[in-house]
């Protein structure tokens, strides 16, 4: 279970990085940290397509990992309501 939590945290950090690298309508972190070098190496369209695909892949992976972790934990929403309060 701890391994899944670490994996979710890792995917979350990678997803944040992928979102920050993207170039939304003329500006972004990509141009600040040497975005021109990546555009020269891959070409502007190819690097944009690659980052977009990585972002979508990480978002889908995060969603799937959260669902799988919930199923593995056997999360029963009604279980908390069945716990009796302490008697005095």
C-alpha positions, 0 to 999 in steps of 0.5 A, a space after each residue: 500500500 505504501 508503494 502505491 502511495 509513493 508511486 502516486 506521489 511520483 506521478 503527481 510530481 511528474 505531472 506538475 512538471 509536464 504541465 509547467 513545461 508546456 507553452 500556453 499561448 506564447 509563454 511558459 516555463 519552457 521558454 524560460 529554461 531553454 525552450 529554444 534548444 528543445 525546439 531546435 532539437 525536436 522541432 516546435 511541433 514535435 516537442 509540443 506533441 510529445 509534452 502533450 502526450 506525456 501530460 495526458 499519459 500521466 493524468 490517466 496514470 494518476 487517475 488509474 493509480 488512485 482508483 486501483 489504490 482505493 480498490 486495494 484498500 477496500 474503502 467502505 464509505 459506510 464503515 465509519 458510520 458503523 463504529 460505535 461511540 465510546 460509552 460513558 
